[in-house]
Amino acid sequence: MSKHAKITDALVLGTVNAPYRREINARDLSRCLRRKELSEWLVHIATFFTDVDPSLVLQFAELHDIPVADLRRVYLDVKRKTGERSSKLEATFDSMANAA
């Protein structure tokens, strides 16, 4: 794992795990996002989408081979289940879709 990947993972996990006693690791977070398995870690995944800067969300996804289209689908599912949303992330997804 590159130094850049380690830093990205540390920044993401520092934010995602901060409010909770139970901690998710980068492998489990990426697995949940890739497989769209939300139930066990739903609050952590919601925090990933709402509290992590969108550029860092996209860096994490890229480093863990999670396609942006899949990431967006998981975000929308989490938003539907929790009511939590990120206007910044939604704007980022929209601008990416408009650029394509």
C-alpha positions as CSV (number, residue, x, y, z in Angstrom):
1,M,0.0,0.0,0.0
2,S,1.3,3.4,-1.0
3,K,2.0,6.2,1.4
4,H,-0.9,8.2,-0.3
5,A,-3.3,5.3,0.3
6,K,-2.3,5.0,3.9
7,I,-2.9,8.7,4.5
8,T,-6.2,8.6,2.7
9,D,-7.4,5.6,4.7
10,A,-6.2,7.2,8.0
11,L,-8.1,10.5,7.2
12,V,-11.3,8.6,6.2
13,L,-11.2,6.3,9.2
14,G,-10.4,9.0,11.7
15,T,-13.6,10.8,10.6
16,V,-15.8,7.7,10.2
17,N,-14.8,6.2,13.5
18,A,-14.6,9.3,15.7
19,P,-18.3,9.3,16.9
20,Y,-18.5,5.6,17.7
21,R,-17.0,3.1,20.1
22,R,-16.9,0.3,17.5
23,E,-14.3,1.0,14.7
24,I,-14.5,-0.1,11.1
25,N,-11.3,-0.7,9.2
26,A,-10.6,0.3,5.6
27,R,-10.9,-3.2,4.3
28,D,-14.4,-3.6,5.8
29,L,-15.5,-0.2,4.7
30,S,-14.5,-0.8,1.1
31,R,-16.1,-4.2,1.2
32,C,-19.4,-2.8,2.4
33,L,-19.3,-0.1,-0.3
34,R,-18.4,-2.5,-3.0
35,R,-20.9,-5.2,-2.1
36,K,-23.6,-2.7,-0.9
37,E,-23.8,-4.4,2.4
38,L,-24.9,-1.7,4.8
39,S,-26.7,-3.3,7.8
40,E,-23.7,-4.1,10.0
41,W,-22.0,-0.8,9.5
42,L,-24.8,1.6,8.4
43,V,-24.0,4.4,10.8
44,H,-20.3,4.3,9.8
45,I,-21.2,4.3,6.1
46,A,-23.6,7.2,6.6
47,T,-20.8,9.1,8.4
48,F,-18.5,8.3,5.5
49,F,-20.9,10.0,3.1
50,T,-21.9,12.9,5.3
51,D,-18.8,13.9,7.3
52,V,-15.9,13.0,5.0
53,D,-15.0,15.6,2.4
54,P,-16.3,14.6,-1.1
55,S,-12.8,14.7,-2.6
56,L,-11.6,12.3,0.1
57,V,-14.7,10.0,-0.5
58,L,-13.8,9.8,-4.2
59,Q,-10.1,9.2,-3.4
60,F,-11.0,6.4,-1.0
61,A,-13.3,4.8,-3.6
62,E,-10.6,5.1,-6.3
63,L,-7.9,3.6,-4.1
64,H,-10.2,0.7,-3.2
65,D,-11.5,0.0,-6.8
66,I,-15.1,1.2,-6.1
67,P,-16.7,2.6,-9.3
68,V,-18.2,6.0,-8.8
69,A,-21.6,4.8,-10.2
70,D,-21.6,2.1,-7.5
71,L,-20.6,4.6,-4.8
72,R,-23.5,6.9,-5.8
73,R,-26.0,4.0,-5.6
74,V,-24.8,3.1,-2.1
75,Y,-25.0,6.8,-1.1
76,L,-28.6,7.0,-2.3
77,D,-29.5,3.8,-0.5
78,V,-27.9,5.1,2.7
79,K,-29.8,8.4,2.3
80,R,-33.1,6.6,1.8
81,K,-32.5,4.4,4.9
82,T,-31.2,7.0,7.2
83,G,-32.4,10.4,5.9
84,E,-28.8,11.6,6.2
85,R,-27.5,13.5,3.2
86,S,-24.6,15.5,1.9
87,S,-25.4,18.4,-0.4
88,K,-21.6,18.7,-1.2
89,L,-21.3,15.1,-2.2
90,E,-24.6,15.2,-4.3
91,A,-23.2,18.3,-6.1
92,T,-20.0,16.4,-6.8
93,F,-21.8,13.4,-8.2
94,D,-24.0,15.8,-10.3
95,S,-21.0,17.6,-11.7
96,M,-19.3,14.4,-12.6
97,A,-22.4,13.1,-14.4
98,N,-22.7,16.4,-16.3
99,A,-19.0,16.2,-17.3
100,A,-19.3,12.7,-18.7
